[in-house]
Amino acid sequence: MKILRKITPLIILMGASFIWAISIIISESDGQGWGLLLAFALIGFGIGFLIVDLLLKKFLKNWKKVFLIESGIVFLLISWYQYQNRKLILELPQNFSKEYVTIIYSVKNEKELGITPFTWKKEIKVPKNGILLTSSEIDENLPKTDFRDSYGELYSTIGNQKIFVKITDSEFEHNGRTYKMRTWRLGEGELLMSTSEQHKAYRTELIDNFKNKASR
């Protein structure tokens, strides 16, 4: 029973952090990549969990109180992590061949995205032309974004060669109104190379088409 009382939620988290860190270090044996930074961060978290656990056990002699408090801490940590990883999933149409996907915000008479502070996941279909118009503001967003192809496969899936890169947000004016845009470039392979000239050309064409349609 004394051994069981030494096992608390934070001790379990500490062990999980160390095991995860060791597995990353082994997989990153060549010493390259961001994995080692994550491993060191996990070790730091594990040490932090141990320190908090020891302090609680020192000042709270009652094991049940320690267990309840640590359970509350773990619950808050998990909830915070889940909240920070809320995801907007942009669903691509079948046979989508466009190189860019753009959301243009603050467009009158268009649908809202329907994202609130309580939205945990939102799935939105991308039009065939790759341009989504919405009356929502650009700050109506979720912390994470991902793409899903017509086969239901997410771009962020491990081993998936389909990737995307977010381009810097921009804006333009038309008829006295300011429209903001958020754009992603889609492609395949480990690296997605593009130039500022390509982005500029796409942006110019996109804005011109938008203005022409709005003037009709």
Buried (B, 14 or more C-beta within 10 A) or exposed (E): EEEEEEEBBBBBBBBBBBEBBEEBBEEBEEEEEEBBEBBEEBBEBBEBBBEBBEEBBEEBEEBEEBBEBBEEBBEEBEEEEEEEEBBBBBBBBEEBEBEBBBBBBBBEEBEEBEBEEEBEEBEBEBEEEBBBBBBBEBEBBBEEBBBBBEEEEEBBEEEEEBBBEEBEEBEBEEEEEEBBBBBBBBBEEEEEEBEEEBBEEBBEEBBEEBBEEEEE
